[in-house]
Amino acid sequence: MTQPSVLLTGAQGFTGKYMEAALVGAGYRVHGWGGDVSVVGASRESVDLTDRQSVYAAIDRLRPDLIVHLAAISFVAHGDAAAIYNVNVVGTRNLLEAVSRLDRLPQKILLASSANVYGVRPGAIDENAPFKPQNDYAVSKVAMEYMARVWSDRLPIVTVRPFNYTGVGQGENFLLPKIVGHFRRGEPVLELGNIDVCRDFYDVRHVVSLYMGLLEKAEAGDVFNVCSGQEISIREIIGFMERIAGRVIEVRTNPAFVRPNEVTHLRGDPSRIERLLGPLPDYSIRETLQWMFET
């Protein structure tokens, strides 16, 4: 029996490479958009999501059984607001519109949003919390979710809202890889913004394992937080790294890194995804940091 085909957008990205490996390992026929093939058994092509006709043509050729849509500008401080909205909203619209025209629709479309849609909120945040975006990236994801509802009566869309996660291969323009990189290189000084902000950090390998479970079990219209349910401050992260590396680093506050609309506390409630998939994968932020430091 032929395994289902999967279109993976953002295949060249940090999460995409792990997702591609997981899908191939599970026996799916994976076709990625973006970058070079990094996993034996997958195929790739370059498709510009913002080019409507190119997306139409590529979807018509592929006609996938499943879609995992990860492609996005995901760096909050990217700086080019037009690009953020064009890729995250218009690009997603082009994809969904193209898919909706097929005579045989995919069995499931996993659409990656973000926990940034919730903004600043005390306590554990569940999927019913109202949107309160604090930056252009978050607004683009809110807009993407509302826009996707245009096709909710025709397309089997499952939305995921991942909280912060990290791992080997994430760029140092993201906070935890920056911290780990400074320790790995033995640099004496680390410039950061507010180190007392708290986040729900997760491991990319666990995130991908949950995405795989949702591809199998989630129903059209479902929305899930993807998170650890734990909160830790950047100050605590630095403490872990000092023990892992066996040395202390001088941390300086750089006002340029302090965001005016900083989300000070962000912790997710994973109850809904646990009810569907069972207990979360066993997770330790220290083990993730150790993996990143040693790899």
Backbone as CSV, one residue per row, in Angstrom:
resi,resn,N_x,N_y,N_z,CA_x,CA_y,CA_z,C_x,C_y,C_z
1,MET,0.844,-1.200,0.000,0.000,0.000,0.000,0.877,1.247,0.000
2,THR,0.574,2.171,-0.892,1.363,3.392,-0.991,1.082,4.307,0.185
3,GLN,2.164,4.762,0.818,2.000,5.681,1.936,1.527,7.046,1.447
4,PRO,0.788,7.791,2.284,0.315,9.114,1.868,1.463,10.060,1.544
5,SER,1.197,10.960,0.631,2.177,11.996,0.299,1.922,13.222,1.177
6,VAL,3.001,13.878,1.596,2.920,15.047,2.464,3.641,16.216,1.818
7,LEU,2.955,17.342,1.703,3.607,18.587,1.331,4.050,19.268,2.622
8,LEU,5.341,19.562,2.711,5.900,20.245,3.867,6.451,21.589,3.416
9,THR,5.778,22.678,3.789,6.320,23.995,3.464,7.297,24.407,4.558
10,GLY,8.265,25.238,4.191,9.287,25.613,5.168,10.210,24.459,5.489
11,ALA,10.391,23.558,4.532,11.189,22.353,4.777,12.644,22.676,5.091
12,GLN,13.107,23.833,4.627,14.503,24.208,4.856,14.712,24.858,6.212
13,GLY,13.646,25.149,6.922,13.743,25.887,8.180,14.142,25.006,9.350
14,PHE,14.308,25.636,10.499,14.714,24.935,11.717,13.761,23.781,12.038
15,THR,12.480,24.066,12.156,11.509,23.018,12.474,11.314,22.079,11.290
16,GLY,11.351,22.640,10.092,11.087,21.849,8.899,12.024,20.669,8.736
17,LYS,13.303,20.849,9.068,14.263,19.756,8.910,13.957,18.601,9.853
18,TYR,13.544,18.928,11.085,13.167,17.873,12.022,11.863,17.211,11.600
19,MET,10.925,18.021,11.109,9.642,17.480,10.669,9.827,16.571,9.461
20,GLU,10.670,16.972,8.549,10.931,16.168,7.358,11.498,14.808,7.747
21,ALA,12.462,14.815,8.675,13.063,13.553,9.110,12.039,12.647,9.789
22,ALA,11.152,13.240,10.600,10.129,12.456,11.293,9.139,11.849,10.299
23,LEU,8.735,12.636,9.315,7.779,12.151,8.325,8.372,11.023,7.484
24,VAL,9.607,11.204,7.021,10.267,10.163,6.237,10.446,8.905,7.083
25,GLY,10.834,9.109,8.352,11.017,7.967,9.248,9.739,7.190,9.477
26,ALA,8.598,7.879,9.387,7.299,7.215,9.572,6.776,6.604,8.273
27,GLY,7.523,6.766,7.186,7.145,6.137,5.924,6.366,6.996,4.970
28,TYR,6.156,8.272,5.295,5.443,9.164,4.383,6.323,9.513,3.180
29,ARG,5.680,9.785,2.072,6.375,10.336,0.906,6.350,11.859,1.046
30,VAL,7.504,12.442,1.293,7.578,13.851,1.661,8.082,14.683,0.495
31,HIS,7.331,15.737,0.202,7.746,16.709,-0.806,7.841,18.069,-0.121
32,GLY,9.051,18.591,-0.038,9.257,19.848,0.670,9.377,21.031,-0.262
33,TRP,8.900,22.165,0.206,9.107,23.426,-0.493,10.170,24.214,0.253
34,GLY,11.245,24.546,-0.468,12.283,25.395,0.092,13.577,24.671,0.367
35,GLY,14.707,25.223,-0.138,16.030,24.718,0.207,16.370,23.392,-0.446
36,ASP,17.485,22.826,0.004,17.987,21.568,-0.540,17.510,20.395,0.307
37,VAL,17.457,19.229,-0.308,17.058,18.022,0.410,18.100,17.693,1.472
38,SER,17.650,17.482,2.702,18.563,17.128,3.795,18.300,15.739,4.346
39,VAL,17.230,15.092,3.877,16.855,13.775,4.374,16.651,12.838,3.181
40,VAL,17.327,11.699,3.204,17.142,10.707,2.147,15.695,10.222,2.167
41,GLY,15.071,10.236,0.997,13.681,9.799,0.907,12.707,10.944,0.705
42,ALA,13.207,12.182,0.787,12.359,13.359,0.564,12.732,14.000,-0.765
43,SER,11.802,14.762,-1.328,12.076,15.531,-2.535,11.792,16.996,-2.243
44,ARG,12.354,17.871,-3.032,12.211,19.310,-2.792,12.019,20.057,-4.096
45,GLU,11.373,21.197,-3.983,11.374,22.188,-5.051,11.245,23.557,-4.415
46,SER,11.653,24.566,-5.161,11.579,25.934,-4.663,10.295,26.571,-5.167
47,VAL,9.428,26.925,-4.221,8.152,27.563,-4.558,8.004,28.799,-3.691
48,ASP,7.769,29.939,-4.329,7.568,31.195,-3.613,6.100,31.308,-3.228
49,LEU,5.826,31.214,-1.927,4.438,31.261,-1.461,3.736,32.562,-1.820
50,THR,4.485,33.623,-1.988,3.871,34.910,-2.305,3.552,35.055,-3.792
51,ASP,3.998,34.079,-4.604,3.704,34.076,-6.038,2.497,33.160,-6.264
52,ARG,1.330,33.752,-6.399,0.068,32.998,-6.441,0.056,31.957,-7.550
53,GLN,0.498,32.325,-8.736,0.447,31.398,-9.863,1.410,30.237,-9.685
54,SER,2.575,30.510,-9.096,3.538,29.433,-8.845,2.977,28.437,-7.836
55,VAL,2.299,28.943,-6.816,1.692,28.070,-5.814,0.592,27.230,-6.457
56,TYR,-0.247,27.859,-7.285,-1.308,27.129,-7.985,-0.719,25.974,-8.794
57,ALA,0.321,26.279,-9.570,0.905,25.272,-10.457,1.522,24.127,-9.660
58,ALA,2.225,24.468,-8.574,2.886,23.438,-7.771,1.877,22.532,-7.073
59,ILE,0.808,23.105,-6.550,-0.228,22.316,-5.884,-0.934,21.418,-6.886
60,ASP,-1.192,21.929,-8.071,-1.863,21.132,-9.093,-1.020,19.932,-9.505
61,ARG,0.315,20.095,-9.527,1.208,18.982,-9.860,1.262,17.959,-8.736
62,LEU,1.320,18.429,-7.517,1.585,17.548,-6.376,0.342,16.838,-5.858
63,ARG,-0.746,17.579,-5.652,-1.997,17.035,-5.121,-1.734,16.156,-3.882
64,PRO,-1.246,16.758,-2.817,-0.814,15.969,-1.653,-1.976,15.399,-0.854
65,ASP,-1.688,14.316,-0.129,-2.672,13.730,0.776,-2.734,14.493,2.095
66,LEU,-1.613,15.053,2.526,-1.514,15.811,3.770,-0.645,17.038,3.529
67,ILE,-0.865,18.093,4.306,-0.036,19.293,4.220,0.373,19.704,5.629
68,VAL,1.659,19.980,5.792,2.172,20.580,7.028,2.750,21.932,6.630
69,HIS,2.068,22.985,7.037,2.448,24.337,6.608,3.220,25.044,7.720
70,LEU,4.551,25.004,7.603,5.431,25.634,8.585,6.051,26.924,8.072
71,ALA,6.028,27.155,6.781,6.723,28.305,6.202,6.201,29.618,6.769
72,ALA,7.107,30.445,7.256,6.727,31.735,7.843,7.976,32.522,8.150
73,ILE,7.830,33.818,8.291,8.857,34.634,8.927,8.533,34.602,10.415
74,SER,9.385,33.933,11.188,9.055,33.647,12.582,9.870,34.444,13.586
75,PHE,10.807,35.269,13.113,11.616,36.077,14.020,10.858,37.350,14.351
76,VAL,10.490,37.512,15.627,9.630,38.627,16.035,10.228,39.971,15.651
77,ALA,11.541,40.122,15.821,12.197,41.404,15.539,12.750,41.448,14.117
78,HIS,12.054,40.838,13.187,12.536,40.750,11.803,12.813,42.126,11.203
79,GLY,11.944,43.086,11.465,12.184,44.464,11.017,11.454,44.864,9.746
80,ASP,11.091,43.921,8.903,10.395,44.234,7.651,8.945,43.784,7.792
81,ALA,8.096,44.704,8.229,6.696,44.357,8.492,5.983,43.885,7.224
82,ALA,6.297,44.516,6.098,5.634,44.133,4.848,5.929,42.683,4.504
83,ALA,7.178,42.264,4.698,7.552,40.882,4.402,6.850,39.920,5.353
84,ILE,6.746,40.286,6.623,6.072,39.428,7.607,4.636,39.164,7.179
85,TYR,3.903,40.223,6.830,2.498,40.053,6.449,2.365,39.349,5.099
86,ASN,3.267,39.645,4.189,3.183,39.059,2.858,3.384,37.548,2.902
87,VAL,4.395,37.105,3.666,4.669,35.665,3.746,3.640,34.970,4.636
88,ASN,3.424,35.512,5.829,2.614,34.802,6.821,1.123,34.817,6.513
89,VAL,0.644,35.887,5.905,-0.792,35.984,5.620,-1.079,35.705,4.147
90,VAL,-0.502,36.501,3.266,-0.790,36.338,1.837,-0.272,34.986,1.333
91,GLY,0.925,34.595,1.779,1.473,33.308,1.358,0.595,32.151,1.787
92,THR,0.106,32.200,3.014,-0.790,31.149,3.490,-2.108,31.158,2.719
93,ARG,-2.600,32.343,2.430,-3.840,32.440,1.651,-3.662,31.825,0.272
94,ASN,-2.532,32.110,-0.363,-2.275,31.530,-1.682,-2.297,30.006,-1.621
95,LEU,-1.693,29.453,-0.578,-1.652,28.002,-0.431,-3.054,27.426,-0.251
96,LEU,-3.822,27.982,0.680,-5.155,27.446,0.955,-6.081,27.614,-0.241
97,GLU,-5.975,28.744,-0.905,-6.817,28.966,-2.080,-6.498,27.945,-3.168
98,ALA,-5.197,27.697,-3.387,-4.801,26.733,-4.416,-5.301,25.334,-4.073
99,VAL,-5.169,24.956,-2.802,-5.609,23.623,-2.378,-7.122,23.482,-2.510
100,SER,-7.857,24.546,-2.201,-9.322,24.478,-2.233,-9.872,24.224,-3.637
101,ARG,-9.059,24.467,-4.665,-9.495,24.272,-6.047,-9.332,22.834,-6.527
102,LEU,-8.653,22.000,-5.762,-8.419,20.621,-6.178,-9.721,19.817,-6.151
103,ASP,-9.813,18.840,-7.045,-10.990,17.978,-7.033,-10.882,16.900,-5.964
104,ARG,-9.657,16.617,-5.499,-9.453,15.692,-4.384,-8.672,16.437,-3.314
105,LEU,-9.333,16.742,-2.198,-8.722,17.564,-1.158,-7.808,16.742,-0.264
106,PRO,-6.830,17.382,0.383,-5.988,16.673,1.352,-6.830,16.148,2.518
107,GLN,-6.322,15.098,3.163,-7.004,14.535,4.327,-6.888,15.467,5.536
108,LYS,-5.780,16.230,5.594,-5.560,17.112,6.734,-4.526,18.168,6.367
109,ILE,-4.727,19.379,6.894,-3.770,20.476,6.727,-3.391,20.967,8.119
110,LEU,-2.131,20.781,8.487,-1.634,21.257,9.779,-1.054,22.651,9.572
111,LEU,-1.685,23.633,10.192,-1.337,25.040,9.983,-0.653,25.580,11.237
112,ALA,0.599,26.018,11.107,1.361,26.498,12.261,1.110,27.983,12.498
113,SER,0.430,28.290,13.597,0.266,29.660,14.058,1.328,29.914,15.120
114,SER,0.983,30.599,16.216,1.963,30.908,17.256,1.257,31.278,18.545
115,ALA,1.884,30.967,19.669,1.359,31.389,20.971,1.469,32.889,21.166
116,ASN,2.231,33.560,20.299,2.320,35.016,20.386,0.972,35.690,20.170
117,VAL,0.005,34.975,19.607,-1.321,35.567,19.393,-1.983,35.934,20.725
118,TYR,-1.571,35.296,21.831,-2.207,35.527,23.129,-1.711,36.794,23.822
119,GLY,-0.496,37.242,23.498,0.051,38.419,24.155,0.354,38.183,25.617
120,VAL,0.336,39.254,26.417,0.647,39.185,27.852,-0.580,38.705,28.604
121,ARG,-0.395,37.646,29.389,-1.541,37.086,30.102,-1.033,36.271,31.294
122,PRO,-1.591,36.472,32.480,-1.137,35.703,33.641,-1.668,34.280,33.616
123,GLY,-0.936,33.390,34.286,-1.400,32.020,34.417,-1.207,31.209,33.155
124,ALA,-1.649,29.965,33.222,-1.545,29.071,32.072,-2.607,29.433,31.041
125,ILE,-2.192,29.586,29.798,-3.071,30.048,28.723,-3.631,28.849,27.972
126,ASP,-4.957,28.771,27.887,-5.540,27.704,27.076,-6.007,28.265,25.730
127,GLU,-6.527,27.387,24.892,-6.861,27.772,23.517,-8.051,28.703,23.415
128,ASN,-8.796,28.874,24.505,-9.951,29.770,24.481,-9.604,31.201,24.857
129,ALA,-8.349,31.454,25.229,-7.940,32.811,25.598,-8.097,33.741,24.396
130,PRO,-8.594,34.956,24.608,-8.748,35.894,23.480,-7.397,36.336,22.943
131,PHE,-7.388,36.715,21.680,-6.163,37.212,21.064,-5.798,38.586,21.624
132,LYS,-4.507,38.782,21.842,-4.008,40.077,22.283,-2.585,40.270,21.759
133,PRO,-2.422,40.352,20.436,-1.078,40.407,19.841,-0.345,41.692,20.210
134,GLN,0.994,41.562,20.377,1.804,42.684,20.838,2.836,43.146,19.808
135,ASN,2.917,42.497,18.652,3.911,42.875,17.641,3.415,42.430,16.266
136,ASP,4.112,42.856,15.229,3.667,42.552,13.865,3.631,41.055,13.586
137,TYR,4.599,40.323,14.103,4.589,38.877,13.896,3.314,38.264,14.468
138,ALA,2.972,38.644,15.708,1.777,38.111,16.348,0.513,38.526,15.598
139,VAL,0.456,39.773,15.168,-0.712,40.248,14.404,-0.849,39.453,13.108
140,SER,0.291,39.155,12.467,0.234,38.398,11.215,-0.332,36.997,11.437
141,LYS,-0.022,36.406,12.585,-0.537,35.068,12.876,-2.028,35.110,13.234
142,VAL,-2.456,36.161,13.934,-3.889,36.342,14.183,-4.627,36.479,12.849
143,ALA,-4.094,37.330,11.977,-4.715,37.534,10.659,-4.737,36.236,9.866
144,MET,-3.659,35.471,9.947,-3.597,34.192,9.239,-4.694,33.240,9.731
145,GLU,-4.868,33.175,11.053,-5.896,32.281,11.590,-7.298,32.698,11.131
146,TYR,-7.592,34.008,11.201,-8.911,34.469,10.753,-9.096,34.222,9.262
147,MET,-8.041,34.490,8.494,-8.125,34.281,7.057,-8.375,32.816,6.733
148,ALA,-7.733,31.902,7.474,-7.889,30.473,7.205,-9.323,30.005,7.421
149,ARG,-10.064,30.727,8.261,-11.451,30.337,8.518,-12.332,30.497,7.290
150,VAL,-11.874,31.282,6.325,-12.615,31.434,5.071,-12.784,30.072,4.395
151,TRP,-11.799,29.183,4.594,-11.834,27.861,3.953,-12.200,26.748,4.936
152,SER,-12.626,27.097,6.148,-12.863,26.079,7.170,-14.013,25.132,6.828
153,ASP,-14.940,25.577,5.977,-16.060,24.705,5.611,-15.704,23.771,4.464
154,ARG,-14.501,23.947,3.887,-14.088,23.120,2.749,-12.797,22.360,3.019
155,LEU,-11.897,22.952,3.786,-10.590,22.339,4.006,-10.459,21.816,5.441
156,PRO,-9.826,20.651,5.620,-9.660,20.039,6.951,-8.454,20.623,7.685
157,ILE,-8.612,21.843,8.180,-7.500,22.567,8.782,-7.423,22.292,10.285
158,VAL,-6.217,21.954,10.749,-5.910,21.828,12.175,-4.854,22.881,12.489
159,THR,-5.121,23.724,13.469,-4.211,24.833,13.797,-3.427,24.522,15.059
160,VAL,-2.118,24.759,14.998,-1.276,24.601,16.183,-0.701,25.961,16.572
161,ARG,-0.639,26.191,17.880,-0.062,27.421,18.417,1.131,27.059,19.300
162,PRO,2.288,26.877,18.690,3.453,26.515,19.488,3.950,27.689,20.329
163,PHE,4.344,27.378,21.562,5.026,28.346,22.403,6.517,28.295,22.045
164,ASN,7.366,28.990,22.785,8.788,29.012,22.453,9.382,27.604,22.491
165,TYR,10.172,27.282,21.492,10.901,26.018,21.518,12.246,26.205,20.829
166,THR,13.156,25.283,21.083,14.526,25.456,20.630,15.172,24.103,20.388
167,GLY,16.432,24.122,19.975,17.172,22.891,19.722,18.349,23.147,18.819
168,VAL,19.087,22.103,18.524,20.255,22.198,17.656,19.819,22.650,16.263
169,GLY,20.486,23.652,15.741,20.182,24.147,14.401,19.376,25.422,14.360
170,GLN,18.845,25.854,15.496,18.124,27.126,15.509,19.125,28.272,15.479
171,GLY,18.857,29.309,14.699,19.782,30.413,14.512,19.988,31.237,15.773
172,GLU,21.152,31.855,15.864,21.475,32.652,17.048,20.790,34.008,17.073
173,ASN,19.937,34.286,16.095,19.053,35.447,16.232,17.904,35.136,17.189
174,PHE,17.776,33.865,17.599,16.845,33.482,18.648,17.600,33.393,19.970
175,LEU,16.878,33.610,21.048,17.513,33.875,22.338,18.321,32.713,22.901
176,LEU,17.738,31.537,23.033,18.466,30.439,23.665,19.691,29.999,22.865
177,PRO,19.610,29.867,21.531,20.827,29.550,20.783,21.910,30.625,20.936
178,LYS,21.515,31.891,21.074,22.487,32.951,21.302,23.216,32.733,22.627
179,ILE,22.455,32.422,23.670,23.055,32.201,24.990,23.985,30.991,24.948
180,VAL,23.506,29.883,24.379,24.322,28.668,24.301,25.579,28.922,23.478
181,GLY,25.445,29.649,22.370,26.587,29.928,21.509,27.676,30.717,22.222
182,HIS,27.288,31.681,23.028,28.279,32.462,23.781,29.044,31.582,24.755
183,PHE,28.345,30.690,25.414,29.022,29.775,26.342,29.914,28.792,25.591
184,ARG,29.451,28.278,24.471,30.237,27.308,23.716,31.537,27.918,23.214
185,ARG,31.475,29.160,22.788,32.674,29.828,22.257,33.558,30.412,23.358
186,GLY,33.101,30.371,24.585,33.900,30.910,25.686,33.956,32.419,25.714
187,GLU,32.932,33.085,25.182,32.945,34.548,25.179,32.701,35.074,26.589
188,PRO,33.391,36.148,26.973,33.324,36.608,28.370,32.081,37.419,28.708
189,VAL,31.444,38.044,27.694,30.329,38.950,27.944,29.149,38.560,27.057
190,LEU,27.955,38.634,27.632,26.721,38.339,26.910,25.773,39.517,27.083
191,GLU,25.382,40.136,25.976,24.444,41.255,26.030,23.032,40.760,25.724
192,LEU,22.118,41.057,26.651,20.730,40.630,26.509,19.798,41.775,26.877
193,GLY,18.506,41.530,26.694,17.501,42.480,27.155,17.097,42.137,28.578
194,ASN,15.818,42.036,28.810,15.294,41.736,30.141,15.440,40.242,30.431
195,ILE,16.318,39.884,31.381,16.549,38.467,31.658,15.563,37.904,32.685
196,ASP,14.633,38.727,33.147,13.624,38.240,34.086,12.310,37.883,33.404
197,VAL,12.261,37.970,32.066,11.073,37.499,31.361,11.013,35.978,31.464
198,CYS,9.816,35.439,31.528,9.608,33.993,31.680,8.896,33.445,30.450
199,ARG,9.338,32.273,30.032,8.786,31.653,28.841,8.506,30.174,29.084
200,ASP,7.615,29.653,28.286,7.339,28.227,28.233,8.195,27.671,27.104
201,PHE,9.404,27.232,27.449,10.312,26.705,26.434,10.081,25.211,26.243
202,TYR,10.253,24.772,24.992,10.083,23.356,24.677,11.194,22.933,23.731
203,ASP,11.310,21.637,23.526,12.341,21.054,22.673,11.737,20.774,21.299
204,VAL,12.429,21.157,20.238,11.910,20.986,18.886,11.570,19.534,18.589
205,ARG,12.321,18.597,19.170,12.048,17.174,18.920,10.697,16.766,19.499
206,HIS,10.347,17.334,20.648,9.051,17.044,21.248,7.927,17.722,20.472
207,VAL,8.185,18.941,20.007,7.193,19.651,19.201,6.837,18.838,17.955
208,VAL,7.856,18.351,17.282,7.634,17.573,16.061,6.893,16.270,16.374
209,SER,7.217,15.633,17.494,6.508,14.391,17.845,5.022,14.663,18.072
210,LEU,4.686,15.819,18.636,3.284,16.177,18.830,2.614,16.504,17.498
211,TYR,3.320,17.190,16.609,2.771,17.438,15.274,2.441,16.113,14.570
212,MET,3.335,15.143,14.714,3.097,13.841,14.082,1.839,13.195,14.652
213,GLY,1.657,13.282,15.947,0.457,12.730,16.563,-0.804,13.422,16.092
214,LEU,-0.729,14.742,15.923,-1.895,15.493,15.462,-2.251,15.156,14.016
215,LEU,-1.253,14.902,13.187,-1.536,14.499,11.813,-2.383,13.232,11.786
216,GLU,-2.160,12.372,12.752,-2.882,11.107,12.797,-4.254,11.236,13.453
217,LYS,-4.347,12.024,14.541,-5.540,11.956,15.382,-6.421,13.202,15.419
218,ALA,-5.890,14.371,15.065,-6.685,15.598,15.186,-7.801,15.637,14.150
219,GLU,-8.847,16.382,14.478,-9.988,16.534,13.585,-9.993,17.933,12.968
220,ALA,-10.604,18.054,11.812,-10.710,19.352,11.141,-11.353,20.372,12.069
221,GLY,-10.748,21.557,12.125,-11.254,22.628,12.972,-10.624,22.682,14.345
222,ASP,-9.872,21.652,14.729,-9.221,21.637,16.041,-8.114,22.687,16.120
223,VAL,-7.905,23.221,17.322,-6.825,24.163,17.611,-6.103,23.670,18.862
224,PHE,-4.765,23.632,18.810,-4.001,23.097,19.928,-2.817,23.990,20.297
225,ASN,-2.666,24.235,21.591,-1.398,24.738,22.099,-0.372,23.612,22.016
226,VAL,0.856,23.960,21.650,1.966,23.001,21.689,3.002,23.610,22.624
227,CYS,3.125,23.018,23.814,3.912,23.653,24.869,4.295,22.629,25.924
228,SER,5.182,23.040,26.815,5.604,22.159,27.908,4.722,22.303,29.138
229,GLY,4.030,23.451,29.256,3.259,23.732,30.454,4.110,24.203,31.610
230,GLN,5.419,24.417,31.357,6.355,24.876,32.379,6.864,26.265,32.009
231,GLU,7.203,27.052,33.012,7.695,28.412,32.782,9.057,28.581,33.452
232,ILE,9.981,29.216,32.735,11.316,29.431,33.275,11.833,30.783,32.786
233,SER,12.596,31.474,33.625,13.120,32.791,33.259,14.441,32.662,32.518
234,ILE,14.783,33.717,31.804,16.075,33.748,31.111,17.212,33.723,32.141
235,ARG,17.001,34.335,33.264,18.008,34.302,34.326,18.302,32.856,34.745
236,GLU,17.258,32.045,34.873,17.452,30.638,35.226,18.161,29.874,34.110
237,ILE,17.842,30.210,32.865,18.523,29.573,31.726,20.023,29.833,31.808
238,ILE,20.389,31.068,32.095,21.811,31.415,32.210,22.461,30.607,33.338
239,GLY,21.753,30.443,34.454,22.274,29.636,35.548,22.521,28.194,35.135
240,PHE,21.580,27.607,34.389,21.781,26.258,33.879,23.027,26.185,33.002
241,MET,23.187,27.173,32.120,24.319,27.159,31.205,25.643,27.330,31.945
242,GLU,25.665,28.096,32.996,26.897,28.248,33.789,27.299,26.909,34.401
243,ARG,26.316,26.121,34.825,26.646,24.820,35.397,27.041,23.820,34.306
244,ILE,26.383,23.880,33.162,26.730,22.985,32.058,28.127,23.278,31.532
245,ALA,28.434,24.571,31.355,29.729,24.967,30.786,30.841,25.011,31.826
246,GLY,30.462,25.064,33.091,31.467,25.108,34.149,32.140,26.448,34.291
247,ARG,31.450,27.509,33.906,32.030,28.843,34.058,30.918,29.887,34.097
248,VAL,31.268,31.065,34.621,30.326,32.176,34.745,30.579,33.158,33.616
249,ILE,29.517,33.755,33.117,29.630,34.747,32.063,29.048,36.069,32.569
250,GLU,29.632,37.185,32.135,29.102,38.497,32.518,27.925,38.843,31.610
251,VAL,26.789,39.126,32.210,25.583,39.464,31.448,25.330,40.959,31.574
252,ARG,25.254,41.635,30.441,24.982,43.072,30.412,23.634,43.321,29.735
253,THR,22.899,44.281,30.279,21.632,44.666,29.675,21.878,45.679,28.570
254,ASN,21.449,45.340,27.374,21.555,46.244,26.232,20.157,46.803,25.965
255,PRO,19.954,48.111,26.156,18.611,48.693,25.961,18.029,48.414,24.584
256,ALA,18.897,48.215,23.595,18.410,47.947,22.239,17.682,46.612,22.153
257,PHE,17.962,45.708,23.106,17.333,44.392,23.085,16.078,44.322,23.954
258,VAL,15.740,45.426,24.613,14.543,45.458,25.453,13.383,45.940,24.593
259,ARG,12.424,45.052,24.340,11.304,45.397,23.463,10.277,46.223,24.221
260,PRO,9.729,47.263,23.579,8.737,48.111,24.262,7.465,47.358,24.632
261,ASN,7.102,46.348,23.843,5.890,45.573,24.125,6.241,44.150,24.532
262,GLU,7.281,44.022,25.349,7.773,42.699,25.751,6.685,41.882,26.442
263,VAL,6.530,40.639,26.002,5.640,39.707,26.676,6.418,39.147,27.863
264,THR,6.067,39.561,29.077,6.881,39.224,30.249,6.663,37.797,30.739
265,HIS,5.452,37.302,30.635,5.144,35.934,31.068,4.336,35.243,29.985
266,LEU,4.740,34.040,29.643,4.021,33.297,28.619,4.152,31.808,28.928
267,ARG,3.044,31.213,29.350,3.034,29.780,29.682,1.761,29.164,29.149
268,GLY,1.901,28.061,28.490,0.754,27.427,27.877,0.123,26.349,28.723
269,ASP,-1.137,26.095,28.453,-1.866,24.989,29.053,-1.968,23.884,27.996
270,PRO,-1.283,22.764,28.208,-1.289,21.691,27.203,-2.394,20.665,27.403
271,SER,-3.393,20.972,28.209,-4.412,19.973,28.566,-5.122,19.403,27.344
272,ARG,-5.445,20.263,26.377,-6.230,19.784,25.227,-5.447,18.769,24.405
273,ILE,-4.170,19.053,24.150,-3.372,18.124,23.342,-3.079,16.847,24.121
274,GLU,-2.969,16.961,25.449,-2.767,15.766,26.278,-4.003,14.867,26.264
275,ARG,-5.172,15.471,26.255,-6.397,14.662,26.211,-6.474,13.849,24.922
276,LEU,-5.955,14.397,23.846,-6.010,13.696,22.568,-4.870,12.690,22.413
277,LEU,-3.647,13.103,22.771,-2.468,12.292,22.470,-1.886,11.562,23.671
278,GLY,-2.373,11.879,24.865,-1.797,11.265,26.055,-0.746,12.165,26.677
279,PRO,-0.021,11.672,27.699,0.966,12.492,28.409,2.018,13.069,27.455
280,LEU,2.466,14.290,27.754,3.500,14.930,26.950,4.803,14.140,27.022
281,PRO,5.647,14.236,25.990,6.964,13.603,26.060,7.741,14.121,27.275
282,ASP,8.512,13.234,27.910,9.315,13.618,29.066,10.301,14.701,28.645
283,TYR,10.333,15.801,29.390,11.066,16.983,28.930,11.838,17.636,30.070
284,SER,13.068,18.040,29.768,13.898,18.798,30.703,14.626,19.875,29.920
285,ILE,14.422,21.145,30.293,15.106,22.226,29.592,16.613,22.095,29.737
286,ARG,17.077,21.596,30.880,18.521,21.425,31.059,19.069,20.400,30.055
287,GLU,18.349,19.303,29.833,18.808,18.311,28.860,18.851,18.894,27.451
288,THR,17.876,19.735,27.118,17.882,20.390,25.810,19.081,21.308,25.670
289,LEU,19.364,22.111,26.696,20.525,23.009,26.665,21.829,22.222,26.556
290,GLN,21.913,21.106,27.285,23.106,20.257,27.222,23.305,19.731,25.798
291,TRP,22.214,19.276,25.178,22.268,18.787,23.781,22.771,19.879,22.853
292,MET,22.255,21.088,23.020,22.665,22.189,22.161,24.123,22.577,22.395
293,PHE,24.561,22.537,23.642,25.937,22.911,23.987,26.952,21.903,23.459
294,GLU,26.588,20.626,23.481,27.540,19.576,23.126,27.534,19.207,21.652
295,THR,26.511,19.656,20.921,26.392,19.267,19.493,27.019,20.305,18.591
